Amino acid sequence: MTDYKPISCRYHDILESIAVMGETCYLVYDDETGNRKEVRSKIRDVFARSGEEFLKLDDGTEVRLDRLKLINETWVGTAGSTGSNP
């Protein structure tokens, strides 16, 4: 069983829009070991696998959506949250 928590549809829509437009964005996320990462990258894909959602960056890095903290200047929250600064 996974501990994945879906992100808000609002943030999912933002990610898909950035990917479709081919924009470079600023992302802050926690990697699978809990280390905070900050990157500037294009989002190549937003996809689901085994009940979890991910995005794929230019360099091939896959980020699970519930590990995202910031998209450009917007704090990300899980579904039902306010998306306030973690």
N, C-alpha and C positions, 0 to 999 in steps of 0.2 A: 504494500500500500504506500502511496506517495503522500508527502506532506505539502504538495503543491496547493497554493491558494490563488485562484484566478484574480487577475488584475481587473480593475474597472473597465467597462466597455469604452469609456472616454479615452483612457490611455491607450487601449488597444487600437482605437481608431487613429490616434495621433501617430502611433508607430507605423501603421499601415500606410498612412498618408505620406510620412517621411520616406518610406521605402519606395512607394510608387513614384514620387517626385524625384527620387535619386539625390536627395539632399544629404549633405554631411551634417551630422548632429553630434551633440555633446551628451554622453551618457555616463552616469555613475551607477555602478552595480556592485553587489557582493558576489565574488566568484564561489565556486562549489566548496572551497575551503574556508569561506567567510572573510576573505581579504577584500577590502574595498578597492575597486578599480575605477579609474577615470579615463575615458577614451573619446576621441573624435573619430567618427567613422560613418560610412554609409551603411544603411541597413539593407542587406541583400534579400532577406526573406523573413517573413513572420509565419510560423508554422506550428502545428501540434504533433506530438509524438507520445504515445502511451499515456494519454490523459493529461499531459503537461504542454504548456505553450512556450515557444522559444522564439528568439530572433537570431538571425545569422548576420554577422558583421563582415565587412570587406575582407578581413584577414582569415575568415573561416571560423572565428570564435562563435560559439553558440552560448547565448545567455538565456537562462530560464526567466520568463517574464516576471515572476514574483520576486526575483532577486534585484530587479531594477529599483533604483532609488530616485533617480533624476533623469528626465528627458529634457534636453536643452535647459530651460530655467523652470521647469514644472516638476514638483515633487510627485512621485508616483505612489498610489495607494492600492491596496487590494480591493476587490469588489466589496462595496458597502462601506469603505473607509472614506475619510475626508481627503486623503492624500497629503496630509500635513507632514512637515519636516520630521523624519525619523529620528 
